[in-house]
Amino acid sequence: MNDTLALAPVITIDGPSGAGKGTVARRIARQLGFHLLDSGAVYRAAALHAVRAAAHLDDEASVNRALDSLAVSFEPAEGGVRVGLDGRDVTAELRTETTAAAASRVATMASVRSRLLDQQRRFRIPPGLVADGRDMGTVVFPDATLKIFLTASAEERARRRAKQLKEKGIDATMASLLENIAERDRRDSTRANSPLIAAEDAQVIDSSGIGVDVVISRILEVFAERRDR
């Protein structure tokens, strides 16, 4: 990594699914005029490509063979990024539960995480970057200016997901959502490679019961203090 990339400030926002990382990251990036990395989109695109290539998602070698032909692009768009896969816009498809489940499976593979590492680090360009994911502060950007670990109770995250699905006209029970969240949390936190944990120097924020504006204000306040040192 060259000096220019190394000096670009980075805010990492890690945490479990449904904690509000995406919304917070997008708004902070917009307010600061920074670039945005949705690392989940990187893994979902990789997983979707593997599925389309008929790879066996429990077979690491099969997944890696499929990813040899991965052609993914990320462009700024209203509310985040537009993701292209093999020349087609797949942004909406990446947000389905099926793609999310596939991404969670391939993300446990050390070789997959390794090959996607450099791709994520390329987002670090001036004037700065806000990176949203699971291991942004622990693995991808360990020298980040500010590391946030954003969490919320499982019940709160299930309620948020139910609201999102309802707005899309999709029915889901709280029981099934809680089960999916518990399984994803278990998989993310117990995987051998890059498990979901808060970095030792991360600021932990529990968003249960507090508004997104409060979370964003706290993060921007701490970031301003860090930059002024």
ABEGO torsion letter per residue (X at the ends): XBAAAAABBBBBBBEBBGAGAAAAAAAAAAAAGBBBBBAAAAAAAAAAAAAAAGBBAABAAAAAAAAAABBBBBBBBBGEBBBBBGGBBAAAAAABAAAAAAAAAAAABAAAAAAAAAAAAAABBOAEBBBBBAAAAAAABAABABBBBBBBBAAAAAAAAAAAAAAAGBBBBAAAAAAAAAAAAAAAAABABGBBBBBAABBBBBABGBBAAAAAAAAAAAAAAAAAX
